Amino acid sequence: MKKLVPDPPTSLYNTLNKPFGDCAAGHPQLFSVNAGIAPHDALVHVSLYLRCAYDTGYKAIEGVDKSTTGFLWSTLHSVEMAKGLVEALLEGLEDRDISQPLP
């Protein structure tokens, strides 16, 4: 029987160079992700950045007008969901790495 869904790739690819940090000052982007970063390492950093974003947002709620806290809570929940997805990917990668025999 022919499979309807193809097998996932056997490995993830390293990062490519990706500039970011646009502003309206008319100069090139200020920052970039370096090429060659392993997927696991990149996901670890994404997880850390999401935690920082959540912690900063949570602290900001103390100084926000009560009429706008719903927007901030929505943002925090979105960050928390993104962090959950990243953590699930990391755990999957780590499980796969542990279960595969070394060459």
Order of alpha helices (4+ residues) and beta strands (2+ residues): beta-beta-alpha-alpha
